[in-house]
């Protein structure tokens, strides 16, 4: 067992709080829902990037490469100034949803390179230009561009020409649970010596301005280069700054003079260090050397091609020689991180794949953030502060007053989404379980807690609208994480599984009661996270009136029923009472199969015989039903509802097996739907699925057709068929059209970079691969399909799954020419030695050429790549041969 495994065990046993400090500071708190106190709910503009340096936040803090304690009371991060910028670089810059031609987008270059699960060692890279940062240029150029044009990125500005930039490597190492070493290594990549001001900053989150009777903590200089930190809840800490730099103090209080033209109150505001350094205002910092925010000021002159280092240490106890063992501790923790990942990557032989996988894990672990949101307080306002507008009580999230979040949560990234998203988080937990199963289980459990889950059983979606319905994948993630943990530990955590089962049962009931309009087992879930994929916005009133019965919504529920059935069967092995619950979900699954096969009323189903595909069905008030014939992943999601049970399990659960036999004998109309149940497949296994073999063949024929769904880099969200044959639905109001768009969306239905009209998305591809593997577990080698369609090459479903895994993986891996498809045509990203080995984990990928699109740092569910890389041997094989590679 490695030292990092021992630390994980100690933290889980609560004998040492190794996770008390971590990368829990977001890179962006401005422009978020929680900080929005406007009357119109325009969160993008209430606190802007320009305001952020002067605004004391209510609900969280931000900082580049920052860490905090688990309650985010004490924060530590990095400030930079190149002597040219209009402001200190203390937070990431980007465009809001209304400013970008494809919505919100971070306009920075930074990379999370390493992290252990206890954060005993962490490393990231921030690339900082030596010229003035082009804030205005980025805004203006993107404002001029249309949705049909690409985004204007930081690299496009020429700011990195002649390598005139700094590579700032930010490293943390823990000598103990509350002993943090921060090492900043600044490389000048340019041709000339350049000056950089480096400002490690420590501060307290402002609680005293909002919460009643909360005392103000204090930072105070005690000797040269040393700060004493005292907080009434955290206790005392010491900040040691190597080489005794100047210490600049101010307070984490809003500068009302700058933001709101209020009278000057004699305070040293949050932006005091910025005003002192950039604007030369000596009066902006506290000469008495105390406050609630401090920066250690290092002015470095770094020679061309050279590097310099800055070191600080934050520790609970005083340290007589804080830098004596500093280098040794950093080196030791890095070696221990190497040992931890070496044991994890034993099956990944390719060095490039190891590097990419480790950075995928790093992005996942760095994106753990403290999230604080008390709905009652947010709706009603703080006793010590201005009351929120009256519109708030009838506006966003007003029916979620029970919700109180103050936890470390896995988030899609640290810029675009400084909030959690329910179905994103479920996918996050799969790669997270590979490095820290306890954290993955805790995350899944979190959203089912009483102070998250609505009393009616709904899971919160995300802060923009907690009431949106995300695809119900929590049960799937629960079962997968349980299995992964069981394999590692040698036994299953049934306490976790049982707790999750009861809460998910409530959520399943919510879906049945709220999203099955007519009680016919055909479901409507709204847009279900698939922004822009359909003809209409499925979460809004339809321009035609009426409603849509959803192929994907119904399929997700069939999958949900099977997931809960399988969990109940596992619990029944130690507690027979769960056999009855397993039977209940088995029966419910059959009713959903019947509805999808024969239609909710036995007449008009979601399967189209002519096209051999599943479609949504529009019901209009005049009684007309229309299949919305868009060939999208909406019609592939029925593949996800598949479970395979073996005779060993059934023999161990006689009551469940007896109930199955009774149902299949006495409900012949249901028995027909699973006619192969009594015909065991490979290894005496039995299959439950929405698809019998004929429909499975039909769907896979379309899915594996390179002129439809199959891209060189995975499965597209929309068939390429719609490039030449857009789908039109004319109404009196407008002609609604869906066309294949392999890259950026030209629709503003959901705004921004929301787009499922052609690109490749990792979560759907991951579930498709897993479903193919489950079908193979039943059929074995006897069931084969043409892969690709029309090639004449016959493959088993396992071979197809392996080939799709290879296609997705090569998005990130260097090919024979040294290029990574995700980098597109960008020469610097592809070949520059200071860029080429730092992958960006994009939100989604171009359906034809594989370049990364959307949010550029959203490791989130794209972090599923780490699981894919672990599942295959990564010998380089040309794209046209990957079917043979699977074989």
N, C-alpha and C positions, 0 to 999 in steps of 0.2 A: 504494500500500500504506500503510495507516494505521500510526501508531506502535505500536498494539497488535498488529497483524499482524507488525511487525518484532520485537517482544518475543517473540512466539510462535516465530518463526523462530530467534531467538537461543537461546531455551530448548531448542528441539528439537536445535539444533546443538551444545548444551552449551558455548556461548561466554559465556553469562550465565544464571545460575540464577534466572530470574524467578519460578519456582514453588517456590523453596525455602521461602518462607513463604506460608501461605494459611489459609483458614478450616477448618483441619484438626482443630479442637477440637470435640468433640461438645457438645451442650447437656445431655446426660444420660449419665453413666457408671454411676450407681447403678442397682441392680435389673437388672443384666445377667448373662448366663451366665458371662462371663469372670471377673467379680468374685465369683462364687458359690463359696464353699468349704464349703458345708453338706453334711451327710451324706444329705439327702433330695432334693437338687437343686432346692430351692425358691428360685430365683434372685430372684424378686420381693421376698422378704423378708430376704435375707441382708444386703444393704446397702440401707437405706431412704433416702428423701429426707431425713429428719430426721438420719440418721447421716452423710450425705454431707459435711457441712461439717467433720466431725471425722475422717474416714476417708481415709488416704492410699492411693490406688488402686494396684493392681499393674499393670494393663494399659492404662491410658489416663487422660486427664484430661478435665475438663468446664468449661464457662464460658459465660456469655451473650455472644454476639457476639464470640467469641474467635478468635484465630489462634495458630498454632504453626509451628515448623519442620517439615519433612517427616518427621522421626523423633520429633516431639513431645517433645523434650527441654526446650525453652524455650517457655513459654506466656504469652500476653497476653490479658486479657479485662476485662470491665466488672463491677464490683460497685456496688450501689445500696442506699441505706437512706433511707426516708422519715421516720425518727424514730418510727414507730409499730409497725413490724413486729417480730415476735419473733426474727427473724434477718435477716442481710444477704441481699439478693437477689443471689446469686452463680451460681445455676443454675436451670433451669426446674423448676417443680413440676407434677406430674400424678398421676393415680391409676394404680395397678398393675392387673394383670388381674383380681385378686380384689376390688378396691375399686370399680371402675366398674360401673354396671349394664349397660354394653356393653363392658366390658373396659378395657384401659389407654387413657388419654387425657390429653394435655397440657392443663392448665388455665391457660393463659397466652395473651396476645395479642402476637404478634410477626410481623414481615414481612421477608422478604429482598427488597430493592428493586432492587439492582443489583450486578453483578460482571462484570468482564472475565475472560476465561479465564486470564490470568496473575495475576489478583487485584491488578493494578496500581491498580485502584480498586474499592472495595466499599462498599456502604451497606445498612444494615438499620434497622428501627424496632422499639423495644421500648416497649410501653405499660405504665406503672407507676402503680398507684393511689396516691393521697396518703393514704388511710386504711390501717389494718392489713390486710395481705393475708389473705383469708378461707380459710385452709387448712382449719380444722376444719369450717367450713360446707360447703365443697365435698365433703369426705369424707362428712360426715353426710348431706347431701341425696342424693348419689348412692347411698349405701348403702341409703337408704329406697326408692329407685325400683326398679321391676321392669323386666324386659326389654321390656315392652310400652310403657314410657314413654320419652320423650326424655332425653338426658343433661342434667345440670344444669351449665351452663357459667359461666365467670367473668362474662360479661355479665349472666347471670340474677341474680347476687347483688346488683345495684344499686351495686356498688363504683365504677362510672363515672358515676353520677348527678351532675348539675350540672357535668359535665366535670371533676370533681376528680381529675385524673390528670396525669401527665407523659408527653409524647412524647419519648423519648430516641432521637435519631438517632445511629447509630454509623457513622462513616465511616473507611475506611482508604485511604491513598494511598501508593504506593511512589515514593520519590525514586531508589531503586536497588534491586537484588535483595535487599540486606540493610539497607535504610534505610526503616523503616515509620513513617508518620505516622498517628496515631490522633486523630480529632477527634470529640468528643461534644457534641452540641447539644441542650440540654434546654429544651423548651417547656412552660410551665405553661398548660394548657388550662382551668384552673379560674377561679372568680370572685374569688379572693383570693390574696395572696402566699403562697408555700409554700416550705418548706425541703426540700432534697434533698442528701444526702451522696453524692457521686460518687467512686468508688474504682477508678480504673484499676489493675489488678493484674498483676504479672509473677511467675512462679515457675518452678521446675524440676520436671519429672516425677521422682517418687521412684524412683530405680534403686538407690540405695545400701542400702536396707533389705532388698532381695530378692536382688540379684545379687552373687555372690561378688567381693570385692575391688574393687567399684565405688566410687571416691572420691566424696565429697560436694562438689558445686559450691557456689558462694557468691555471694550478692548483698551489696553493701556500699555504704553511703552515702559518697560522696567529697567532696561539697560540697552546699550547699543546693539541693534539688530534683533532684539527680543521683545515679543509682545505677550502680555498676560491676558488671557481671555477668561471672563467670568460670566456664566449664564445661570440664572436661578434654577433651571431644570437640568441642564447638562452638567453643571459643575464647572470646574476649572481646567483650562488647557494652556499650553505654551506653544507659541510659534517662534521658531528659531530660523533666522535668515542668514545664510552664509555670507561672509565678507562684510557684514554689518552695513547694509545699504541704508539710505534715507528711508524713514517710515512716514507715510502720508496718511493722515487720519481724517475721516469725515463721518457722517451719519447716514444710515440707510433710511432716510426720510425724503419724501417727495419735495422737489424744488418747485413749490407753487409760484414762485416769482417768475421762473422761466416758462412754465407750462400754462399758468392761469392768470398771470399778471397780478398776483396777490402781493401785498406789502411784504417787504423783507423782514424776517422775524429774527435775524441774528443767528441763524442756524448754519451748520456746515452740512450741506445737503448731499444726497446720494451721488450727484455728479461732481462733487467737489474735487476729486482727484483729476477728473477729466478737465475741469476748468483751470485748475492749477497748472497742469502740464501742457495742455494744448493751447489754452487761451492766456496763460501767464498770470492768472489771478491769484496772487499770494494769499489773499484773504479767504479763499475757498476751502482751505484745509485748516485744521485745528492746531494752532501752535502749542497747545497744552498737551499734545500727543496722546489723546484718547478719543473714543467715539464708538460707533458700532460697525464701522468699516475701515479697513486698513489695507494699504498696498506697500509692498517693499519695492523701492525704485532702483532698478539696475539699468544703467546706460552702457550698452555694449557697442564697441566698434569691432566689427567682425571682418577680418581680411577675406579677400576673394578666395573661395574654395575652402575656407577654414570653418571651424566651429568653436563655440564657447558654451559653457555650462553654468546654469544657475541652480542652486539647491536650497530648499527650505524643508523644515520638519515641523509637523504638528503632532504634539503628544500630550497625553493626559498628565504625566508626571514630569517634573523638572528633570533636565538632562544636563549634567556638568560638561559633557563633551559631545554635543549632538551630531557632529560630523565626523567623529573618529571612526565609526563603523559604517558610515553612510554607504560608501561604495561597495563594501562587502555585502551589506544587506540587499542592495539593489541587484547585484550580480547573483546572489544566492536565490532570490525570489524569481529571477528570470530563468535560472537553471531549473528551479522546481516547476515553473510553468512549462518549460520544455519537456520535462519528465512526465508531467501530467498528460500533455497532448501526445507524447510519443506512445504512451500506453493506449490512448484512445484511437490513434491512427495506425495501428499495426497492420490493418488490412488495406491501407491506402499507400501503394508503393510509389506512385508518381509524386515527385517533389513539388511540382507546380500545383497539383491537386491538394496536397497537404497545406501549402501556403494559402490557397483560396479558402479551403475549409476552415482553417484556423482563423482567418479574418472574418468568415461568416459567423463563427462562434463569438468572436470579439464584438462584432456589431450587435449581436443579440444581447450580450452581457452588458455592453456599454449603454444599451437602450433601456435598461431598468431605471425607472424614474419614480421619485416621490410624487404622488398625486393626492392633492387635497381639495375636497369639494364637499361642503356642508350645505345642502340645498335649502334648508330652513334659513340658515344665516345669509345665504346668497340671495334668496327671494325677499327676505324681510329687512336685510341690512344690519349693520353693526351698530351697537349702542354708542360707540365713540366716533361715529363717522356719519357723513351725509346719507340720508335715506335714499335708497334706489328709487327710480321712477315708478309710479303706480302701475304702468303698463306691464311691468315685470311679473306681477302676481297673476296675470292672465296670459302670460307669454310662455317662452321656452321653458320646458321641464317643470312647469308649475304643479304637475300631478305626481312628482317624485319627491315629495317632502321627506319621506323616510330615509332618503339616500344620504349617507355620511361616509365619504371615502377619505382615508388618510393612511395610505399604504404605498409600499414599493410595488410597482406594476410594470410588467413587460409591455413596451409600446412599439408601434411600428417603426418609429425612428425618433430622434431627439429634436427635429425641427418641424417638419410638416405636421406631425401628429403628437403634440405634447398632451395627448389624452389617450386613454385606452379605447380599443374597439373590440367588441365581444368576439366576433368570429376571427378577426386577426389574431387575438390572443390565444385562441384555441390552437391555431396552427403554430404559433410561436412555441407552444409547450412541447411539440414533438422534438425539434432540435435541442431545446433547452433540457429535455429529459436525458439527452445523451451525456450532458456534462453535470447536471444537477437535478436529479429526479425529484428531490424534496421541494425545490423551488417550483418546478413545473407543477407538482401536485398542489402546492399552496396557491399557485396562480389560478388553477382551475376551480379550486374550492372558493377562492375569494369572490368571484362573481355570483356564486350561489348563496353567499352569506345574507342574512336578513337585512343588513344595512346596505346591500347592493341590490339584490333581487327584489322586485316589486312585490308587495303583498298578494297581488293577483297571479304571481308566478312568472312574470316576464323578466328576462335578463336585460340589464341596461345595455343599450347599443353603443353610444358614445356621447360626449357632452353636447355636441351640436344638436342632437335630438335623441334623448335617452329612449324615447318610445319607438324609434324605428325598429323594424324587425330584421335582424341579421340571420343568415342561414343557421339552423340549429345544429352546430357541429360540436357542441360541448361534450355530448355523450360519446361521440366518436373519439375525440381527443382524450377523454377520461379513460376509455378502454385501452387505447394505444399506449398512453403513458403508464397505465397499470401494467400492461404486458412488458414494456421496456424495463420498468423497475423490477418486476418479478424476475426477469431473466438475469438481471444484475445481482439481485439480492438472494435469489434462490427460493424465495417465497413471496406471495402477493400481499400487498397492503390492503387487506379487506376492510379495515376501518375506514380508510380513505374511500374505497370503492362504495361502501355502503352509505357513507354520508353523502357522496355525490349522487347516488342512485335516488335517494329520497327527494332531494331537491330537484333533480332533473325530471323526476316523475311529475312534480308540480308544474315545471315548465312545459312538459309535454301536454299536460292538461290545459294549460293556457293556450297553446297552439290549437288544440282541438276545439276549445270553446270560443276562441276569438277569430281564427283564420279559416274555419270551415263554415262558410256562410250558410249553406243549406243543409248541413249535417250529412253530407253525402261522401265524405272522405276525399274530397277534391279541395285543395287548399289555395289560399291567396295570401301571399306574404308581403306584398308590396314589391319594391325594387330588389329586395334581398341582396343588397350589396353589389348587384351587377349594374352599375351605373351606365346608362346610355345604350344598353344592349338591345332593348326592345323598341317597339314602334312608339309606345307612349311611356310617360313617367308613371310607373305602376303604383307609386305611392301617392299620387294626386288624383283628384276627380278626373275621369276620362272625358275627353271632348265629345265622345259619342254617348256619354252616359253609360250606365250599366256597370259591369265588372268583368274581370279577367280570371278565369280558372288557369292556374299556373302549372305547367309541366314540371318546372324546377321546384316550386314550393311543395307540390305533392310528392315529388321524389325525395326531397330532403326529409319529409315526414316519414316516408317509408324507410329511409335509412335510419332515422331517429328511432323508429319502433324496433328495428332489428338491433341497433346498438343497445337499447335498454333491455331487450330480450336477452342478449348475450351477457350483459352485466348481471342480470338476475340469475341466469344459469350459473355463473361463476359463484355468486353468493349462495346459491342453493346447494352447492357442494358441501358447505359447512352449516347451512341453516335451511332445512327443507322447505320452510314456509315460502321461500322465494320462488319455488316452482310454480306456484299459482300466479305470481306476478309475471313470470316468464311466459306462461300460457296466455295471459292477458295481452301482452305485447305481440306475441305470435299471431293471435287472432286479429288484433287491430291491423297488423301488417297485411294479412290476407284481405281485409276489407279495402285497404288502400290499393292493393294489387287489382282487386275486382273493379274498383272505380276507374283506375287508369286503363284497364284492359277493355272494359265494357261500357265505360262512361258512368258518371255518377247516377244517371237515371236509366242506365242500361241501353242507351240509344246513341249517344254522341261522345266518343272518348277522345283522349288526347293523342292517341296514335293515329298516324295517317298512313293508310295502306298504300296509297298511290306513291307517296314519297318515301315510305319506310322510315319515318322519322316522327319524333314527338314534337308537338307544337302547343303553345298557349291557345286558349279558346276565349274569344271575346263574346260576352252575352250583352246584347243591347236591349234597351227597354221595350222595343217592339217584338221581343221574343226571338230575334234572329241570332244565330250562333255562327261565328266566323273563326276558322282556324287562321291564326296569324303566322303565315308560313315563312318565318325567318329561321334559317338553319343556323342555329347558334348553340353554344354549350348548354342553353336551357334544355335542348333536346338530348344532350349527352348525359346530363345529371342523373337520369334513371339508372345509368350504369353503377352509380355509387351504392344503390340499395341491394347489397348482396351479402349473404352470410353463409358460411359452410360449417356444418356440425358433423361430428363423427360419432360412430356407434358407441365408442367408449364413454363419451359424455352422456349420451342418451341412456345407456345402461345404468349409469350412476344416478340417474334422476328418473325413477320409474313413474312418479306421479305426472311429471311433465310429458314423458313419452306416452303415457296412457291418454292424456288429454289430447295430444296430437292425433293419436289414432282415432279417438272418438270424433274429433272435428273432421278429419279426412273421410271417415265413414259416413257420418250423419249430415255433413254439409257438402254434398257432391259438387255443387256449383263452385265451392271454394277449392275443393280437392283438385278440380280440373286445372286450376291456376298453378298448382305445383305438382303436375302429373308425374314428374320424374322423382318425386320425393322418395318413393318406395324403390327406386332404382339407384342403389349406391354408386357414387362415382369412384374416383381414385381413392384407395385406402378406406373403403367402407364409409365414405362421406356423403352427406346429404346437403342439397343446395336450396337456399331460399333467395329468390331474386324477383325483381320486377320483370325480368326478361327471360323468356324461354329461348332455346337455342336459335330459333329462326330469327327472332327480333334482334338477338345479340349479334348474329352474323350481319344483319342489315345495318345496324348502327355502326359496327366496326368497319364495314365496307366504306361507309361515308367518312368516318373519323380518320381512317388510314389512307384516304385519297389525297394525294399531294395537290390536286386541283380543288380540294375542299378544305379540310381541317388540318391535314398533316403538313407542318412546316419542317424545314431542315432543323429547326430548333425546338420542336415540341408541337403541341396541339393549339391551334388558333382558337380564339374565343368566338369567331364568326367564320362561316364558310367563305372561301374565296369565290365560290359560285356567285355571291352577291356583288362581286366587282363588276361583272358583265350583266348581271341580272339583279339590280337593286329591287328591294321589296317596297311597293307603294301601297299606301292605304289612304285613299282620298276621303276627306270629310268636307262638310260645308265650310269648316273653319280653315283647313289647310290640307295640303297633300303631305302626309307623313311618310318619310322615306328612311329605310335602313339600307346602307351600302357598306361593302367591305372597306375598312380603313385599317391598313396594316400598322400604321403608326399613330400619330396624334389624332385626337378626335376633332371633328369639325362641328360637333353638336354641343350646345350649351345647356342641354337638358338638366344636367347636374353641375354644370360649371366646371372650370378648371381642367385638371388632368384626368378627370373621370372618363374612362373609355374601355369598353369591353367589345368594341366593334371590329376586332381583327387581331389585336396583339396577343402575345403569349403571356399567360399568367401562371405563376408557379403553384398556387394552392389547388387550382382545378386540375392541372397536370399531375400533381402529386396524388390526388385522390383517384384519378383515372388509372395511374400506374398501380396503385394499391388494389383497385377493383379488378384489374386484369390479373393480378397475382392471386386474388381470392377465387376468381372464376377458374384459373388454372388449377388451384388446389382441389377443385371438384372434378374438372374435365380431364386434367392431365394432358398427355401428349396426343390424345385422341381427337381433340378439337383444335383445328388449325384454321388460320385465316391468311388471306393474301396480304403480304406486307412488303412494300406499299401496295395499295390497291392497283391492279393492272400490271404489276411487275412479274407475275408468274411465280414469285417466291412465296412458298407456304411456310408459315411460322406458328409455333405454339404461342399461347397467350403469355407465357413467361418470357419467351424470346422477344415478343413485342414490348412487354414491360421493360425489359433490359435495354432494348434499342431506344425506346423513348427516354429512358433515364440517361443514356449516352447523349442523345440529342440535346436535352436540357443542360446537361453538365458542360457541354462544349461551348455554350454561351460564354462561359467564364474562363475556359482553359485556353492556353496558348496553342495555336495550331502549328503546322510544320513551318509556316512563314513567321512565326512568333506573334501572330495577331490573336486578340480576343474578340470574337464577334460583338460582344456587348459594348465595346469601345467604338464601334462603327468605323468611320473613316478618319477619325482624329489621329493625326500622325504623332502628336506628342504623347497622347495616352498609350498608343500602340508601341512606340519604340524608345521613348526617352527613359533612360535607366532610373530616373527619379520619379517616374509615373507608372511604368508598364506593369509592375508587380503589385500594384495597389488597386484591386478591383473595386468598382462601385456597385452596390447592390440595389439595382434599380427596381422601381415599382412594377414595371412590366416591360415587354420586349417586342420589337418590331416583328410583325408576323411573317415577313419575307426575308429580311437580312439580319435579324437578331439583335440590332443595336438597342441599347438600353434607353427607356423612355420613362416619363412620369417623374415621380420623386426619385432623385438620384442616390439618396442615402437610406432608402427605406428597407433596411435589412429584413425586418419584420418577417412576413411569410416567405419572402424570397430566401430567407435563411434556411428554408427547407432544403436548399442546395446541400447543406452540410450532411443531411441524411442521405441524399442521393449519392454523394461522393463516397460515403461510407459503404454503399450497397453494391458497388461494382468494381471490377478491375479496370483501371483507367489506361490501358494501352491505347496509344493514338491510332485511330482507324478512320479512313476517309468516310465522309457522310454517306456515300452511296453503298458502302459496305457494312453499315451498322446493323443491318438485319442479321448478317452472318455473324457479327460480333456477339449479338444476343444469343445466337445459337451456340 
